[in-house]
Amino acid sequence: MGVFDIKLRTGIDIAGIPLEEHLFMAVVPGLVIGIHETIFGDGAANC
C-alpha cells in the first residue's frame, strides 16, 4: 500500500509502483511550485 489508499485504481504498475502514485509525484510538486509562483512571483507584471 502506498501513501494513499486509492479505491479506483487502474491496475497498472510501473516499476512496482501504481500509476496513480506516479501521477501524484508529478502533480503535487507542480501544484506547490504553481502556488509559490502565484504568491511570490518575480514581480515582472507590476512594471
mmCIF file as Biopython writes it, N, C-alpha, C and O atoms, coordinates in Angstrom:
data_model
#
loop_
_atom_site.group_PDB
_atom_site.id
_atom_site.type_symbol
_atom_site.label_atom_id
_atom_site.label_alt_id
_atom_site.label_comp_id
_atom_site.label_asym_id
_atom_site.label_entity_id
_atom_site.label_seq_id
_atom_site.pdbx_PDB_ins_code
_atom_site.Cartn_x
_atom_site.Cartn_y
_atom_site.Cartn_z
_atom_site.occupancy
_atom_site.B_iso_or_equiv
_atom_site.auth_seq_id
_atom_site.auth_asym_id
_atom_site.pdbx_PDB_model_num
ATOM 1   N N  . MET A ? 1  ? 0.846   -1.171 0.000   1.0 0.0 1  A 1 
ATOM 2   C CA . MET A ? 1  ? 0.000   0.000  0.000   1.0 0.0 1  A 1 
ATOM 3   C C  . MET A ? 1  ? 0.893   1.236  0.000   1.0 0.0 1  A 1 
ATOM 4   O O  . MET A ? 1  ? 1.918   1.281  0.681   1.0 0.0 1  A 1 
ATOM 5   N N  . GLY A ? 2  ? 0.492   2.217  -0.761  1.0 0.0 2  A 1 
ATOM 6   C CA . GLY A ? 2  ? 1.250   3.451  -0.858  1.0 0.0 2  A 1 
ATOM 7   C C  . GLY A ? 2  ? 0.794   4.470  0.169   1.0 0.0 2  A 1 
ATOM 8   O O  . GLY A ? 2  ? 0.205   4.128  1.194   1.0 0.0 2  A 1 
ATOM 9   N N  . VAL A ? 3  ? 1.075   5.712  -0.124  1.0 0.0 3  A 1 
ATOM 10  C CA . VAL A ? 3  ? 0.728   6.795  0.784   1.0 0.0 3  A 1 
ATOM 11  C C  . VAL A ? 3  ? -0.786  6.937  0.890   1.0 0.0 3  A 1 
ATOM 12  O O  . VAL A ? 3  ? -1.324  7.124  1.982   1.0 0.0 3  A 1 
ATOM 13  N N  . PHE A ? 4  ? -1.466  6.848  -0.241  1.0 0.0 4  A 1 
ATOM 14  C CA . PHE A ? 4  ? -2.917  6.981  -0.271  1.0 0.0 4  A 1 
ATOM 15  C C  . PHE A ? 4  ? -3.525  5.650  -0.695  1.0 0.0 4  A 1 
ATOM 16  O O  . PHE A ? 4  ? -3.002  4.975  -1.582  1.0 0.0 4  A 1 
ATOM 17  N N  . ASP A ? 5  ? -4.617  5.282  -0.067  1.0 0.0 5  A 1 
ATOM 18  C CA . ASP A ? 5  ? -5.335  4.077  -0.461  1.0 0.0 5  A 1 
ATOM 19  C C  . ASP A ? 5  ? -6.368  4.481  -1.504  1.0 0.0 5  A 1 
ATOM 20  O O  . ASP A ? 5  ? -7.427  5.007  -1.161  1.0 0.0 5  A 1 
ATOM 21  N N  . ILE A ? 6  ? -6.067  4.241  -2.766  1.0 0.0 6  A 1 
ATOM 22  C CA . ILE A ? 6  ? -6.919  4.661  -3.867  1.0 0.0 6  A 1 
ATOM 23  C C  . ILE A ? 6  ? -7.877  3.520  -4.194  1.0 0.0 6  A 1 
ATOM 24  O O  . ILE A ? 6  ? -7.448  2.428  -4.567  1.0 0.0 6  A 1 
ATOM 25  N N  . LYS A ? 7  ? -9.152  3.774  -4.053  1.0 0.0 7  A 1 
ATOM 26  C CA . LYS A ? 7  ? -10.155 2.730  -4.281  1.0 0.0 7  A 1 
ATOM 27  C C  . LYS A ? 7  ? -10.325 2.421  -5.768  1.0 0.0 7  A 1 
ATOM 28  O O  . LYS A ? 7  ? -10.474 1.255  -6.135  1.0 0.0 7  A 1 
ATOM 29  N N  . LEU A ? 8  ? -10.304 3.430  -6.623  1.0 0.0 8  A 1 
ATOM 30  C CA . LEU A ? 8  ? -10.493 3.240  -8.060  1.0 0.0 8  A 1 
ATOM 31  C C  . LEU A ? 8  ? -9.124  3.259  -8.749  1.0 0.0 8  A 1 
ATOM 32  O O  . LEU A ? 8  ? -8.710  4.288  -9.281  1.0 0.0 8  A 1 
ATOM 33  N N  . ARG A ? 9  ? -8.440  2.142  -8.737  1.0 0.0 9  A 1 
ATOM 34  C CA . ARG A ? 9  ? -7.120  2.051  -9.341  1.0 0.0 9  A 1 
ATOM 35  C C  . ARG A ? 9  ? -7.221  1.588  -10.775 1.0 0.0 9  A 1 
ATOM 36  O O  . ARG A ? 9  ? -8.183  0.926  -11.165 1.0 0.0 9  A 1 
ATOM 37  N N  . THR A ? 10 ? -6.210  1.945  -11.562 1.0 0.0 10 A 1 
ATOM 38  C CA . THR A ? 10 ? -6.161  1.474  -12.941 1.0 0.0 10 A 1 
ATOM 39  C C  . THR A ? 10 ? -5.633  0.052  -13.007 1.0 0.0 10 A 1 
ATOM 40  O O  . THR A ? 10 ? -5.918  -0.670 -13.962 1.0 0.0 10 A 1 
ATOM 41  N N  . GLY A ? 11 ? -4.868  -0.357 -12.004 1.0 0.0 11 A 1 
ATOM 42  C CA . GLY A ? 11 ? -4.267  -1.685 -12.019 1.0 0.0 11 A 1 
ATOM 43  C C  . GLY A ? 11 ? -2.954  -1.725 -12.774 1.0 0.0 11 A 1 
ATOM 44  O O  . GLY A ? 11 ? -2.356  -2.791 -12.921 1.0 0.0 11 A 1 
ATOM 45  N N  . ILE A ? 12 ? -2.495  -0.577 -13.256 1.0 0.0 12 A 1 
ATOM 46  C CA . ILE A ? 12 ? -1.230  -0.505 -13.994 1.0 0.0 12 A 1 
ATOM 47  C C  . ILE A ? 12 ? -0.116  -0.168 -13.010 1.0 0.0 12 A 1 
ATOM 48  O O  . ILE A ? 12 ? -0.188  0.832  -12.297 1.0 0.0 12 A 1 
ATOM 49  N N  . ASP A ? 13 ? 0.915   -1.011 -12.978 1.0 0.0 13 A 1 
ATOM 50  C CA . ASP A ? 13 ? 2.083   -0.765 -12.136 1.0 0.0 13 A 1 
ATOM 51  C C  . ASP A ? 13 ? 3.277   -0.462 -13.018 1.0 0.0 13 A 1 
ATOM 52  O O  . ASP A ? 13 ? 3.505   -1.133 -14.024 1.0 0.0 13 A 1 
ATOM 53  N N  . ILE A ? 14 ? 4.031   0.540  -12.639 1.0 0.0 14 A 1 
ATOM 54  C CA . ILE A ? 14 ? 5.270   0.901  -13.331 1.0 0.0 14 A 1 
ATOM 55  C C  . ILE A ? 14 ? 6.387   0.760  -12.309 1.0 0.0 14 A 1 
ATOM 56  O O  . ILE A ? 14 ? 6.407   1.475  -11.307 1.0 0.0 14 A 1 
ATOM 57  N N  . ALA A ? 15 ? 7.307   -0.149 -12.553 1.0 0.0 15 A 1 
ATOM 58  C CA . ALA A ? 15 ? 8.410   -0.442 -11.632 1.0 0.0 15 A 1 
ATOM 59  C C  . ALA A ? 15 ? 7.878   -0.798 -10.244 1.0 0.0 15 A 1 
ATOM 60  O O  . ALA A ? 15 ? 8.482   -0.440 -9.233  1.0 0.0 15 A 1 
ATOM 61  N N  . GLY A ? 16 ? 6.761   -1.495 -10.201 1.0 0.0 16 A 1 
ATOM 62  C CA . GLY A ? 16 ? 6.199   -1.929 -8.930  1.0 0.0 16 A 1 
ATOM 63  C C  . GLY A ? 16 ? 5.423   -0.862 -8.182  1.0 0.0 16 A 1 
ATOM 64  O O  . GLY A ? 16 ? 4.964   -1.104 -7.066  1.0 0.0 16 A 1 
ATOM 65  N N  . ILE A ? 17 ? 5.269   0.316  -8.776  1.0 0.0 17 A 1 
ATOM 66  C CA . ILE A ? 17 ? 4.552   1.422  -8.141  1.0 0.0 17 A 1 
ATOM 67  C C  . ILE A ? 17 ? 3.305   1.703  -8.975  1.0 0.0 17 A 1 
ATOM 68  O O  . ILE A ? 17 ? 3.397   1.786  -10.200 1.0 0.0 17 A 1 
ATOM 69  N N  . PRO A ? 18 ? 2.145   1.851  -8.344  1.0 0.0 18 A 1 
ATOM 70  C CA . PRO A ? 18 ? 0.922   2.110  -9.105  1.0 0.0 18 A 1 
ATOM 71  C C  . PRO A ? 18 ? 1.008   3.400  -9.926  1.0 0.0 18 A 1 
ATOM 72  O O  . PRO A ? 18 ? 1.642   4.370  -9.511  1.0 0.0 18 A 1 
ATOM 73  N N  . LEU A ? 19 ? 0.371   3.397  -11.080 1.0 0.0 19 A 1 
ATOM 74  C CA . LEU A ? 19 ? 0.366   4.553  -11.971 1.0 0.0 19 A 1 
ATOM 75  C C  . LEU A ? 19 ? -0.130  5.805  -11.256 1.0 0.0 19 A 1 
ATOM 76  O O  . LEU A ? 19 ? 0.387   6.897  -11.491 1.0 0.0 19 A 1 
ATOM 77  N N  . GLU A ? 20 ? -1.121  5.659  -10.391 1.0 0.0 20 A 1 
ATOM 78  C CA . GLU A ? 20 ? -1.689  6.805  -9.691  1.0 0.0 20 A 1 
ATOM 79  C C  . GLU A ? 20 ? -0.652  7.502  -8.817  1.0 0.0 20 A 1 
ATOM 80  O O  . GLU A ? 20 ? -0.663  8.727  -8.700  1.0 0.0 20 A 1 
ATOM 81  N N  . GLU A ? 21 ? 0.242   6.732  -8.205  1.0 0.0 21 A 1 
ATOM 82  C CA . GLU A ? 21 ? 1.266   7.352  -7.367  1.0 0.0 21 A 1 
ATOM 83  C C  . GLU A ? 21 ? 2.301   8.076  -8.212  1.0 0.0 21 A 1 
ATOM 84  O O  . GLU A ? 21 ? 2.855   9.086  -7.779  1.0 0.0 21 A 1 
ATOM 85  N N  . HIS A ? 22 ? 2.571   7.573  -9.417  1.0 0.0 22 A 1 
ATOM 86  C CA . HIS A ? 22 ? 3.447   8.309  -10.330 1.0 0.0 22 A 1 
ATOM 87  C C  . HIS A ? 22 ? 2.816   9.653  -10.682 1.0 0.0 22 A 1 
ATOM 88  O O  . HIS A ? 22 ? 3.513   10.665 -10.765 1.0 0.0 22 A 1 
ATOM 89  N N  . LEU A ? 23 ? 1.499   9.667  -10.888 1.0 0.0 23 A 1 
ATOM 90  C CA . LEU A ? 23 ? 0.817   10.931 -11.188 1.0 0.0 23 A 1 
ATOM 91  C C  . LEU A ? 23 ? 0.904   11.891 -10.009 1.0 0.0 23 A 1 
ATOM 92  O O  . LEU A ? 23 ? 1.128   13.086 -10.200 1.0 0.0 23 A 1 
ATOM 93  N N  . PHE A ? 24 ? 0.730   11.382 -8.793  1.0 0.0 24 A 1 
ATOM 94  C CA . PHE A ? 24 ? 0.872   12.234 -7.613  1.0 0.0 24 A 1 
ATOM 95  C C  . PHE A ? 24 ? 2.268   12.837 -7.549  1.0 0.0 24 A 1 
ATOM 96  O O  . PHE A ? 24 ? 2.427   14.000 -7.179  1.0 0.0 24 A 1 
ATOM 97  N N  . MET A ? 25 ? 3.293   12.041 -7.913  1.0 0.0 25 A 1 
ATOM 98  C CA . MET A ? 25 ? 4.672   12.542 -7.857  1.0 0.0 25 A 1 
ATOM 99  C C  . MET A ? 25 ? 4.898   13.686 -8.835  1.0 0.0 25 A 1 
ATOM 100 O O  . MET A ? 25 ? 5.786   14.510 -8.614  1.0 0.0 25 A 1 
ATOM 101 N N  . ALA A ? 26 ? 4.121   13.756 -9.905  1.0 0.0 26 A 1 
ATOM 102 C CA . ALA A ? 26 ? 4.256   14.843 -10.873 1.0 0.0 26 A 1 
ATOM 103 C C  . ALA A ? 26 ? 3.335   16.011 -10.535 1.0 0.0 26 A 1 
ATOM 104 O O  . ALA A ? 26 ? 3.731   17.169 -10.672 1.0 0.0 26 A 1 
ATOM 105 N N  . VAL A ? 27 ? 2.116   15.722 -10.096 1.0 0.0 27 A 1 
ATOM 106 C CA . VAL A ? 27 ? 1.115   16.770 -9.894  1.0 0.0 27 A 1 
ATOM 107 C C  . VAL A ? 27 ? 1.374   17.575 -8.625  1.0 0.0 27 A 1 
ATOM 108 O O  . VAL A ? 27 ? 1.279   18.802 -8.653  1.0 0.0 27 A 1 
ATOM 109 N N  . VAL A ? 28 ? 1.694   16.925 -7.525  1.0 0.0 28 A 1 
ATOM 110 C CA . VAL A ? 28 ? 1.844   17.627 -6.253  1.0 0.0 28 A 1 
ATOM 111 C C  . VAL A ? 28 ? 2.993   18.638 -6.286  1.0 0.0 28 A 1 
ATOM 112 O O  . VAL A ? 28 ? 2.776   19.781 -5.882  1.0 0.0 28 A 1 
ATOM 113 N N  . PRO A ? 29 ? 4.203   18.287 -6.742  1.0 0.0 29 A 1 
ATOM 114 C CA . PRO A ? 29 ? 5.252   19.315 -6.818  1.0 0.0 29 A 1 
ATOM 115 C C  . PRO A ? 29 ? 4.885   20.457 -7.772  1.0 0.0 29 A 1 
ATOM 116 O O  . PRO A ? 29 ? 5.206   21.615 -7.505  1.0 0.0 29 A 1 
ATOM 117 N N  . GLY A ? 30 ? 4.219   20.137 -8.874  1.0 0.0 30 A 1 
ATOM 118 C CA . GLY A ? 30 ? 3.789   21.188 -9.802  1.0 0.0 30 A 1 
ATOM 119 C C  . GLY A ? 30 ? 2.796   22.134 -9.156  1.0 0.0 30 A 1 
ATOM 120 O O  . GLY A ? 30 ? 2.848   23.345 -9.374  1.0 0.0 30 A 1 
ATOM 121 N N  . LEU A ? 31 ? 1.891   21.581 -8.361  1.0 0.0 31 A 1 
ATOM 122 C CA . LEU A ? 31 ? 0.920   22.402 -7.650  1.0 0.0 31 A 1 
ATOM 123 C C  . LEU A ? 31 ? 1.614   23.309 -6.639  1.0 0.0 31 A 1 
ATOM 124 O O  . LEU A ? 31 ? 1.277   24.488 -6.530  1.0 0.0 31 A 1 
ATOM 125 N N  . VAL A ? 32 ? 2.573   22.772 -5.905  1.0 0.0 32 A 1 
ATOM 126 C CA . VAL A ? 32 ? 3.307   23.561 -4.913  1.0 0.0 32 A 1 
ATOM 127 C C  . VAL A ? 32 ? 4.075   24.689 -5.593  1.0 0.0 32 A 1 
ATOM 128 O O  . VAL A ? 32 ? 4.055   25.825 -5.120  1.0 0.0 32 A 1 
ATOM 129 N N  . ILE A ? 33 ? 4.752   24.386 -6.699  1.0 0.0 33 A 1 
ATOM 130 C CA . ILE A ? 33 ? 5.505   25.416 -7.421  1.0 0.0 33 A 1 
ATOM 131 C C  . ILE A ? 33 ? 4.552   26.464 -7.992  1.0 0.0 33 A 1 
ATOM 132 O O  . ILE A ? 33 ? 4.848   27.657 -7.940  1.0 0.0 33 A 1 
ATOM 133 N N  . GLY A ? 34 ? 3.420   26.036 -8.533  1.0 0.0 34 A 1 
ATOM 134 C CA . GLY A ? 34 ? 2.444   26.979 -9.073  1.0 0.0 34 A 1 
ATOM 135 C C  . GLY A ? 34 ? 1.902   27.922 -8.016  1.0 0.0 34 A 1 
ATOM 136 O O  . GLY A ? 34 ? 1.781   29.123 -8.260  1.0 0.0 34 A 1 
ATOM 137 N N  . ILE A ? 35 ? 1.575   27.396 -6.848  1.0 0.0 35 A 1 
ATOM 138 C CA . ILE A ? 35 ? 1.081   28.241 -5.753  1.0 0.0 35 A 1 
ATOM 139 C C  . ILE A ? 35 ? 2.173   29.200 -5.298  1.0 0.0 35 A 1 
ATOM 140 O O  . ILE A ? 35 ? 1.904   30.377 -5.059  1.0 0.0 35 A 1 
ATOM 141 N N  . HIS A ? 36 ? 3.399   28.708 -5.177  1.0 0.0 36 A 1 
ATOM 142 C CA . HIS A ? 36 ? 4.510   29.559 -4.750  1.0 0.0 36 A 1 
ATOM 143 C C  . HIS A ? 36 ? 4.745   30.689 -5.744  1.0 0.0 36 A 1 
ATOM 144 O O  . HIS A ? 36 ? 4.932   31.837 -5.340  1.0 0.0 36 A 1 
ATOM 145 N N  . GLU A ? 37 ? 4.739   30.381 -7.035  1.0 0.0 37 A 1 
ATOM 146 C CA . GLU A ? 37 ? 4.948   31.408 -8.058  1.0 0.0 37 A 1 
ATOM 147 C C  . GLU A ? 37 ? 3.796   32.407 -8.090  1.0 0.0 37 A 1 
ATOM 148 O O  . GLU A ? 37 ? 4.006   33.587 -8.368  1.0 0.0 37 A 1 
ATOM 149 N N  . THR A ? 38 ? 2.587   31.944 -7.808  1.0 0.0 38 A 1 
ATOM 150 C CA . THR A ? 38 ? 1.444   32.855 -7.770  1.0 0.0 38 A 1 
ATOM 151 C C  . THR A ? 38 ? 1.578   33.843 -6.616  1.0 0.0 38 A 1 
ATOM 152 O O  . THR A ? 38 ? 1.286   35.029 -6.769  1.0 0.0 38 A 1 
ATOM 153 N N  . ILE A ? 39 ? 2.018   33.349 -5.469  1.0 0.0 39 A 1 
ATOM 154 C CA . ILE A ? 39 ? 2.128   34.214 -4.291  1.0 0.0 39 A 1 
ATOM 155 C C  . ILE A ? 39 ? 3.402   35.055 -4.323  1.0 0.0 39 A 1 
ATOM 156 O O  . ILE A ? 39 ? 3.358   36.256 -4.058  1.0 0.0 39 A 1 
ATOM 157 N N  . PHE A ? 40 ? 4.532   34.434 -4.645  1.0 0.0 40 A 1 
ATOM 158 C CA . PHE A ? 40 ? 5.828   35.098 -4.565  1.0 0.0 40 A 1 
ATOM 159 C C  . PHE A ? 40 ? 6.461   35.278 -5.932  1.0 0.0 40 A 1 
ATOM 160 O O  . PHE A ? 40 ? 7.679   35.147 -6.052  1.0 0.0 40 A 1 
ATOM 161 N N  . GLY A ? 41 ? 5.688   35.572 -6.967  1.0 0.0 41 A 1 
ATOM 162 C CA . GLY A ? 41 ? 6.216   35.704 -8.327  1.0 0.0 41 A 1 
ATOM 163 C C  . GLY A ? 41 ? 7.339   36.725 -8.404  1.0 0.0 41 A 1 
ATOM 164 O O  . GLY A ? 41 ? 7.618   37.418 -7.426  1.0 0.0 41 A 1 
ATOM 165 N N  . ASP A ? 42 ? 7.982   36.822 -9.556  1.0 0.0 42 A 1 
ATOM 166 C CA . ASP A ? 42 ? 9.135   37.717 -9.698  1.0 0.0 42 A 1 
ATOM 167 C C  . ASP A ? 42 ? 8.745   39.188 -9.773  1.0 0.0 42 A 1 
ATOM 168 O O  . ASP A ? 42 ? 9.626   40.047 -9.743  1.0 0.0 42 A 1 
ATOM 169 N N  . GLY A ? 43 ? 7.475   39.505 -9.866  1.0 0.0 43 A 1 
ATOM 170 C CA . GLY A ? 43 ? 7.027   40.893 -9.859  1.0 0.0 43 A 1 
ATOM 171 C C  . GLY A ? 43 ? 7.115   41.583 -11.201 1.0 0.0 43 A 1 
ATOM 172 O O  . GLY A ? 43 ? 6.920   42.797 -11.263 1.0 0.0 43 A 1 
ATOM 173 N N  . ALA A ? 44 ? 7.400   40.871 -12.281 1.0 0.0 44 A 1 
ATOM 174 C CA . ALA A ? 44 ? 7.536   41.486 -13.598 1.0 0.0 44 A 1 
ATOM 175 C C  . ALA A ? 44 ? 6.209   42.069 -14.074 1.0 0.0 44 A 1 
ATOM 176 O O  . ALA A ? 44 ? 6.211   43.017 -14.860 1.0 0.0 44 A 1 
ATOM 177 N N  . ALA A ? 45 ? 5.091   41.538 -13.627 1.0 0.0 45 A 1 
ATOM 178 C CA . ALA A ? 45 ? 3.781   42.031 -14.061 1.0 0.0 45 A 1 
ATOM 179 C C  . ALA A ? 45 ? 3.437   43.373 -13.422 1.0 0.0 45 A 1 
ATOM 180 O O  . ALA A ? 45 ? 2.504   44.045 -13.860 1.0 0.0 45 A 1 
ATOM 181 N N  . ASN A ? 46 ? 4.175   43.764 -12.399 1.0 0.0 46 A 1 
ATOM 182 C CA . ASN A ? 46 ? 3.889   45.018 -11.700 1.0 0.0 46 A 1 
ATOM 183 C C  . ASN A ? 46 ? 4.558   46.221 -12.340 1.0 0.0 46 A 1 
ATOM 184 O O  . ASN A ? 46 ? 4.390   47.336 -11.848 1.0 0.0 46 A 1 
ATOM 185 N N  . CYS A ? 47 ? 5.307   46.040 -13.413 1.0 0.0 47 A 1 
ATOM 186 C CA . CYS A ? 47 ? 6.043   47.145 -14.037 1.0 0.0 47 A 1 
ATOM 187 C C  . CYS A ? 47 ? 5.126   48.087 -14.774 1.0 0.0 47 A 1 
ATOM 188 O O  . CYS A ? 47 ? 5.588   49.070 -15.354 1.0 0.0 47 A 1 
#
